[in-house]
Amino acid sequence: AQFSATGQGFSIQAANVLGFTPQGFSGNIIYPNSIYPADLMVSFSQPLTGFSILYSPEEYGTDTSATMRVTGFMNGTQVGTNTASINCDTKGGACTWATGTLGLSSVPQFNSVIVHYDKAPITGGDYGPIFMADNMSVTLAPVPLVASIWYLLPAFGGLLVLCKKRDAKNAINLSGNTLSLV
């Protein structure tokens, strides 16, 4: 995967860079470079049918959480989008750097995604329009049968040539044997 961003972008930081670690985060994470919004863009060398990422928006005791959006693209053409929001009721009624999973599963394959802070918490509160991310997971698209056959054709072509040479040699020997027997 190759990462890029809009705005001030992101950097790789230790999960506890702020003196705490959001639930589920560990090791190194994708961390915002500023207090201003930025989209996280990820491109892949192979087509995918699934993508998910653990995220944690900057929120301090909010009653509701931000809406995050992931949009998938195939060679620059949008093929799907999905949103997620953390249920603060499951976090003791208030969200403070809570974590959620944002995912996209698409029948049309995609080879890049944009992770976007879509909407602020609907009840407002103390928040910033930024997020941390960790634990990205992808599902590679299956190789189509037609493509698989094209990969195997050179091998079958080589076998065919060997078989033809062997049959030609046997035909000559058989003809030679027939001639000598006559």
C-alpha positions as CSV (number, residue, x, y, z in Angstrom):
1,A,0.0,0.0,0.0
2,Q,1.1,3.6,-0.7
3,F,-0.1,6.4,1.6
4,S,-0.6,10.0,0.8
5,A,-2.9,12.8,2.1
6,T,-4.5,16.1,1.6
7,G,-3.9,19.2,3.7
8,Q,-1.1,18.9,6.3
9,G,-1.2,15.1,5.9
10,F,-0.3,12.4,8.4
11,S,2.8,10.8,9.8
12,I,3.8,7.6,11.5
13,Q,4.0,8.0,15.3
14,A,4.0,5.8,18.4
15,A,0.5,4.9,19.4
16,N,1.0,6.6,22.8
17,V,2.3,9.9,21.3
18,L,-0.4,11.9,23.3
19,G,0.4,10.0,26.5
20,F,-2.5,7.5,26.1
21,T,-3.3,4.8,23.5
22,P,-6.8,4.6,22.0
23,Q,-8.4,1.1,22.5
24,G,-7.1,-1.4,19.9
25,F,-4.2,0.8,18.8
26,S,-0.6,-0.4,19.3
27,G,2.9,0.1,18.0
28,N,3.1,2.7,15.3
29,I,0.0,4.5,14.0
30,I,-1.1,6.9,11.3
31,Y,-1.3,10.3,13.1
32,P,-2.5,13.7,11.9
33,N,0.1,16.4,11.3
34,S,-2.1,19.3,12.3
35,I,-5.4,20.3,13.9
36,Y,-6.9,20.9,10.4
37,P,-8.8,18.2,8.4
38,A,-6.9,16.0,6.0
39,D,-8.0,13.0,3.9
40,L,-5.9,9.8,4.1
41,M,-5.5,8.4,0.6
42,V,-4.3,4.8,0.2
43,S,-3.5,3.1,-3.2
44,F,-2.8,-0.5,-3.8
45,S,-0.9,-2.4,-6.5
46,Q,-3.6,-5.1,-6.8
47,P,-7.4,-4.8,-7.0
48,L,-9.3,-5.3,-3.7
49,T,-12.9,-6.3,-2.7
50,G,-12.5,-5.3,0.9
51,F,-10.9,-2.7,3.1
52,S,-11.1,-1.8,6.8
53,I,-9.2,0.5,9.2
54,L,-9.4,1.2,12.9
55,Y,-9.9,4.9,13.5
56,S,-10.2,7.3,16.5
57,P,-11.5,10.8,16.0
58,E,-10.4,13.6,18.3
59,E,-13.3,14.0,20.7
60,Y,-13.5,14.9,24.4
61,G,-16.6,13.6,26.2
62,T,-18.9,14.1,23.2
63,D,-22.5,12.6,23.4
64,T,-22.2,11.5,19.7
65,S,-19.3,10.8,17.5
66,A,-18.1,12.0,14.1
67,T,-19.1,10.3,10.9
68,M,-16.2,8.9,8.9
69,R,-16.4,8.0,5.2
70,V,-14.4,5.7,3.0
71,T,-14.7,5.9,-0.7
72,G,-13.2,3.3,-3.1
73,F,-12.0,3.9,-6.6
74,M,-10.9,1.8,-9.5
75,N,-8.3,3.6,-11.6
76,G,-9.8,6.9,-10.4
77,T,-13.5,6.1,-11.0
78,Q,-15.6,5.9,-7.8
79,V,-17.1,2.4,-7.3
80,G,-18.4,2.5,-3.7
81,T,-18.6,4.4,-0.4
82,N,-19.5,3.7,3.2
83,T,-19.8,5.6,6.4
84,A,-19.3,4.7,10.1
85,S,-19.9,6.5,13.4
86,I,-19.0,5.2,16.9
87,N,-22.0,4.6,19.3
88,C,-21.0,6.7,22.3
89,D,-23.6,4.8,24.4
90,T,-21.4,1.7,24.3
91,K,-18.5,3.9,25.5
92,G,-20.1,4.9,28.8
93,G,-22.3,7.6,27.2
94,A,-19.4,9.8,26.1
95,C,-16.7,9.5,23.5
96,T,-13.1,10.5,24.2
97,W,-10.7,9.3,21.5
98,A,-13.1,6.3,21.1
99,T,-12.3,3.8,18.4
100,G,-14.4,2.4,15.5
101,T,-13.9,0.4,12.4
102,L,-14.5,1.9,9.0
103,G,-14.9,-0.5,6.1
104,L,-15.8,-1.0,2.5
105,S,-16.8,-4.2,0.7
106,S,-17.5,-3.8,-2.9
107,V,-18.5,-6.2,-5.7
108,P,-16.8,-3.8,-8.2
109,Q,-13.1,-4.1,-7.4
110,F,-11.2,-1.1,-6.3
111,N,-7.5,-0.2,-6.1
112,S,-7.5,3.0,-4.0
113,V,-9.5,4.5,-1.1
114,I,-9.9,7.8,0.6
115,V,-10.6,8.0,4.3
116,H,-12.4,11.2,5.1
117,Y,-13.7,12.9,8.3
118,D,-17.2,13.5,6.9
119,K,-19.3,15.1,9.7
120,A,-18.7,16.5,13.2
121,P,-20.7,14.9,16.1
122,I,-24.3,15.9,15.6
123,T,-24.7,17.0,19.2
124,G,-21.5,19.1,19.0
125,G,-19.2,19.3,21.9
126,D,-15.4,19.4,22.3
127,Y,-13.9,17.8,19.2
128,G,-11.5,18.4,16.4
129,P,-12.0,17.4,12.7
130,I,-9.0,15.0,12.8
131,F,-8.5,11.3,13.3
132,M,-5.8,8.6,14.0
133,A,-5.8,5.3,12.2
134,D,-4.3,1.8,12.7
135,N,-4.7,-1.8,11.8
136,M,-5.6,-1.6,8.1
137,S,-6.9,-4.8,6.6
138,V,-7.6,-5.6,3.0
139,T,-9.2,-8.4,0.9
140,L,-7.5,-9.0,-2.4
141,A,-9.8,-9.5,-5.4
142,P,-9.7,-13.0,-6.8
143,V,-7.8,-13.5,-10.1
144,P,-10.4,-13.9,-12.8
145,L,-10.4,-17.4,-14.5
146,V,-9.8,-15.8,-17.9
147,A,-6.7,-14.1,-16.6
148,S,-5.5,-17.3,-15.0
149,I,-5.8,-19.1,-18.3
150,W,-3.8,-16.4,-20.0
151,Y,-1.0,-16.9,-17.5
152,L,-1.0,-20.6,-18.2
153,L,-1.1,-20.4,-22.0
154,P,2.7,-20.1,-22.5
155,A,3.3,-23.2,-20.4
156,F,0.7,-25.2,-22.4
157,G,2.2,-23.9,-25.6
158,G,5.6,-25.2,-24.6
159,L,4.1,-28.6,-23.8
160,L,2.4,-28.7,-27.1
161,V,5.6,-28.0,-29.0
162,L,7.4,-30.8,-27.0
163,C,4.6,-33.3,-27.7
164,K,4.7,-32.4,-31.4
165,K,8.5,-32.9,-31.6
166,R,8.2,-36.2,-29.7
167,D,5.3,-37.4,-32.1
168,A,7.4,-36.3,-35.1
169,K,10.4,-38.3,-33.9
170,N,8.2,-41.3,-33.2
171,A,6.6,-41.0,-36.6
172,I,10.0,-41.0,-38.3
173,N,11.1,-44.0,-36.3
174,L,7.9,-45.8,-37.0
175,S,8.2,-44.9,-40.7
176,G,11.8,-46.1,-40.6
177,N,10.8,-49.3,-38.8
178,T,8.0,-49.9,-41.4
179,L,10.4,-49.3,-44.2
180,S,12.9,-51.7,-42.8
181,L,10.2,-54.3,-42.2
182,V,8.9,-54.1,-45.8
